Amino acid sequence: MGDINEKIVSGYSKKLISRKYKQELVGKMVADSDVRSKAVNVHAETVGASAASLMPELSETQIEQIVADINRSGYGVVENFLSPQTVSSLQDFISTSVERGGNQYLGLIGKEAVQSTALEMLSDSPAFNRLMHRVYEFGMKKPAPSQSLYQVVRCLKGESGLVHSYYFHYDSYIVTALIPIHIPTSGQTGDLVMSLKRRPFRSSYVRNLVDKVLINNKFTQKMLKGFAISETHGFRKVKMIPGNIYFFWGYNTVHANEPCDINQIRATALFHFGDPYTNVGLRKITGRAQIRAEAAAEAAVEA
């Protein structure tokens, strides 16, 4: 009888212990979840606060003026968009990256390629995304699409950097924002060149491709190079200053860069927004389709 009572007490005790363990486990899981949630919120707040301090807050009037300048002069600029300290940090990052790449042309695509830098913070910044959206909306006079930014850093150096000079093209996005990071101050400085004669918006993706084919041939490229060098037929040069940000209609504007001395670095960060053909089936087999698809999917999740 004593053995039976001991077994009953033992079994009851195990149930109590099991119940208590489950309660403690659930409590710990809830606590861990709260900690994780707080950590995510703190990280988001930190990124937001850091990004907010990274760039100036622009009013609607200032954004409207940027668009007015683009329409009048080909580009709009916000001076001292990034602080000298931020520019210096980015220059160190770029110099190290170019050296690791063999001191030749280097392209850094997406925010993953610029992790833990101000360029990643800008990409994640609600304020910067809003700025890009508002430039689009004032320019296109319609709501901005639910798309993420597409970003790339172009670093010109060495003989391979020369290959990328005077390559005239249209961007695939309506809004282009360019932030100079490294710009030579002597010799060939790799100035931005653009035409003030803008092409109209093409509702057909095929018509857009025709435009690009017509411009991407030796004869047209040579002709445009001549116009750019002589600054005739609507072409102009733009001297860029590190830390400023330059906006223009990349989709509508033929543009390129002048050569840069092979022993110097010309590095620019480019942010693009407003792909007008993101849902076109033919687009899936052209260009950076996969990256654009991922960006669109990301925007859909965030929306």
C-alpha positions, 0 to 999 in steps of 0.5 A, spaced: 500 500 500 505 504 501 508 503 494 502 505 491 501 511 495 508 513 493 507 512 486 501 516 486 505 522 490 511 521 485 506 521 479 502 527 481 509 530 483 511 529 476 505 532 473 506 538 477 513 539 475 511 538 468 506 543 468 511 548 472 516 547 467 511 548 461 509 554 464 516 557 465 518 555 458 512 558 455 514 564 460 521 564 457 518 564 450 514 570 451 520 573 454 524 571 449 519 574 443 519 580 447 526 581 447 527 580 440 521 584 438 524 590 442 531 588 439 528 589 432 524 595 434 531 598 437 534 596 430 529 600 426 529 606 430 537 606 430 537 605 423 531 611 422 535 615 427 541 614 423 539 615 416 535 622 419 541 625 421 545 622 415 541 627 410 537 634 411 530 634 411 527 637 405 521 641 404 515 640 399 517 647 396 525 644 396 523 638 392 518 642 387 524 646 386 529 640 384 524 638 379 523 645 376 531 645 376 531 638 372 526 641 367 529 647 366 537 645 366 537 638 366 538 636 373 537 639 380 542 639 386 542 639 393 549 641 396 552 638 402 547 632 402 552 628 406 557 631 411 564 631 410 565 626 415 560 621 411 563 622 405 570 621 408 568 614 410 565 612 404 571 614 400 575 610 405 570 604 403 571 605 396 578 606 396 579 599 399 574 596 395 577 598 389 584 596 391 581 589 393 578 589 386 585 590 382 585 597 381 580 597 375 573 598 374 568 596 379 561 595 380 557 594 387 550 592 385 545 593 391 545 595 398 548 588 400 554 590 396 555 596 401 553 593 408 554 597 414 555 604 410 551 610 409 549 608 402 545 602 405 542 606 410 540 611 405 537 605 401 533 603 408 531 610 410 524 612 409 526 619 409 530 618 402 525 613 399 520 619 400 524 624 397 525 619 391 518 618 391 516 625 391 521 627 386 517 622 381 510 624 383 512 632 382 515 630 375 510 625 373 504 628 376 501 621 378 502 617 385 509 613 385 509 606 384 510 601 389 517 599 388 524 599 391 530 603 389 535 600 385 542 602 387 549 601 384 556 604 385 560 605 379 568 606 380 572 607 375 579 606 375 585 603 371 584 602 363 578 598 364 575 604 367 576 608 360 571 603 357 566 606 361 567 613 359 562 616 353 558 610 353 551 614 352 545 611 354 538 612 357 536 609 364 531 604 365 528 608 371 524 615 371 528 618 377 536 618 377 539 620 383 547 621 383 551 622 389 559 623 387 564 620 392 570 620 389 571 625 384 578 627 381 580 634 382 586 634 376 587 631 369 581 628 366 575 628 372 570 624 369 565 629 368 557 627 367 555 629 360 548 630 358 543 632 353 538 637 354 533 634 349 529 629 352 526 623 349 518 622 350 516 617 355 514 611 351 508 607 353 510 601 349 516 597 352 518 595 345 518 602 343 523 603 349 528 598 346 528 601 339 530 607 342 536 603 346 538 599 340 538 606 335 543 609 340 547 603 342 551 603 335 558 605 333 555 611 329 550 614 334 555 613 340 561 617 336 556 622 334 554 623 341 561 624 343 562 629 338 556 633 341 558 632 348 566 634 347 563 641 343 557 642 348 553 643 342 546 640 340 543 641 347 549 637 351 552 640 357 557 638 362 556 637 370 562 638 374 560 634 380 562 635 388 562 629 393 557 630 398 552 633 393 546 629 390 544 630 383 537 628 380 535 628 373 530 624 369 535 618 367 529 615 363 528 621 358 536 623 358 541 621 354 547 621 358 554 619 360 561 620 363 567 623 360 574 619 361 577 619 368 585 619 369 587 611 370 591 612 376 585 616 379 578 614 382 571 616 380 566 613 384 559 615 384 553 612 388 546 611 383 539 610 386 534 609 381 526 609 382 520 608 377 521 602 372 515 603 368 515 596 365 516 592 371 510 588 369 512 587 362 513 580 360 518 581 355 522 584 361 523 578 364 528 576 359 532 582 358 537 586 363 537 586 370 530 582 370 532 578 376 534 584 381 528 588 379 523 582 380 526 581 387 526 589 388 518 589 386 517 583 391 520 586 396 516 593 395 510 588 395 511 585 402 513 592 405 506 595 402 
